[in-house]
Amino acid sequence: MSLKSRTGMYTLLYRYSPKPEKVKAIGGKVFYISRFTPTLTAMIPDQKYLSVLKKDPDLMYISRDQTFSLPFYHVKKIFSPSIMMKANQMHLSKQVIPWNIQRVWGKHYLNSGQGIRVGVIDTGIDLNHPNLAKNVKGGINIIHPSKSPQDDNGHGTHIAGTIGALKNRVGVVGIAPKVSLYAIKVLDSSGMGSLSNLIKGIEWGIANHMHILNISISGGKNIPPVLQKIVKEAVSRGIIIVAAAGNHGSTSGQGDTVEIPARLSEVISVAAVNKSNERASFSATGKMVDIAAPGVDILSTYHQKRYAVLNGTSMATAHVSGVMAIYRALYPRKSVADLKRIVFRKAIDLPPKGKDSLTGYGLIQVS
């Protein structure tokens, strides 16, 4: 995701509590005050007033809000519902279990994830998709709060399907087919959004008691303190955050290319592998990579009741969120740190030996 500043919009992080009155005193307009951190988002009419705000010793950080876009991902194929129905008939009325799902399952945990709430922070979810509708229990459109979080891009629906497509003899099966999905729409139809809306999305996840937040978006290496603050708050409340490492890795696998929010130590940072269990050539690398999952030729649900084959660390991230839902259901009392240790320990180590900058602890498994 490419980061650019939003003209006139700023995020302010205070030491103790936000001070909207001081923003209003200089003619600013406050758009959002955080419930969980001393943060607010405001429109500042002129940069000359910033110096006035900065005189407040309680103000720790002020920066322009930033816009971002989804990382480039490759849509290889799109299938209509009728084509998928024919595929199901060829499988004797059984659902298609994509290669990537089988690779991660180890065993068929078809009834797992029940009672676990997973927030998909993305472009929304196709609320009418036959493979997803019964599992989508709610959500919010952060961009247009009066509208539903209906997916008008496709990315979020693809992510949701890998996490928790229903076992209903239609289309495909997800990693955790009994999970409860929540569509947290922070990106528009073109895949664009803002840092402040990403933060609002995480806060909605906290307020609505999500167990897991999937963030299959990434961008830049500089960690905004306001993002770090809300991520720490979410994890401290027992929420598992899973994020895409990014799609700007080099073919050689050299360099530190992991992007935010996956650069944060509190987040599970996910790399992508292909059918040969090799790092995908686009997958970001670096010491912050925690684990890997399939991210090449991934068949899943798509918007407008369709299905698609996509590539990207976004797709890999969805596998990890599904697996974390299974383990959260199995071990409801364990801490986030304990669950991460379990998953990392059960991963299949991939070359080079041990935790590495290419695939972290290795290929995630349910075993």
Buried (B, 14 or more C-beta within 10 A) or exposed (E): BEBBEBEBBBBBBBEEEBBBEBBEEBEBBBBBBBEBBBBBBBBBEEEEBBEEBEEBEEBBBBBBBBBBBBBEBEBEEBBEBEEBBEBBEEEEEEBBBBBBBEBBBBEEBBEBBEEBBBBBBBBBBBBEBBBBBEBBEEBBBBBEEEEBBBBBBBBBBBBBBBBBBBBBEBBBBBBBBBBBBBBBBBBBEEBBBBBBBBBBBBBBBBEBEBBBBBBBBBBBEEEBBBBBBBBBBBBEEBBBBBBBBBBBBEEEBEEEBBBBBBBBEBBBBBBBBBEEBBBBBBBBBBEBBBBBBBBBBBBBBBBBBBBBBBBBBBBBBBBBBBBBBBBBBBEEEBEBEEBBEBBBEBBBBBEEEEBBBBBBBBBBBBE
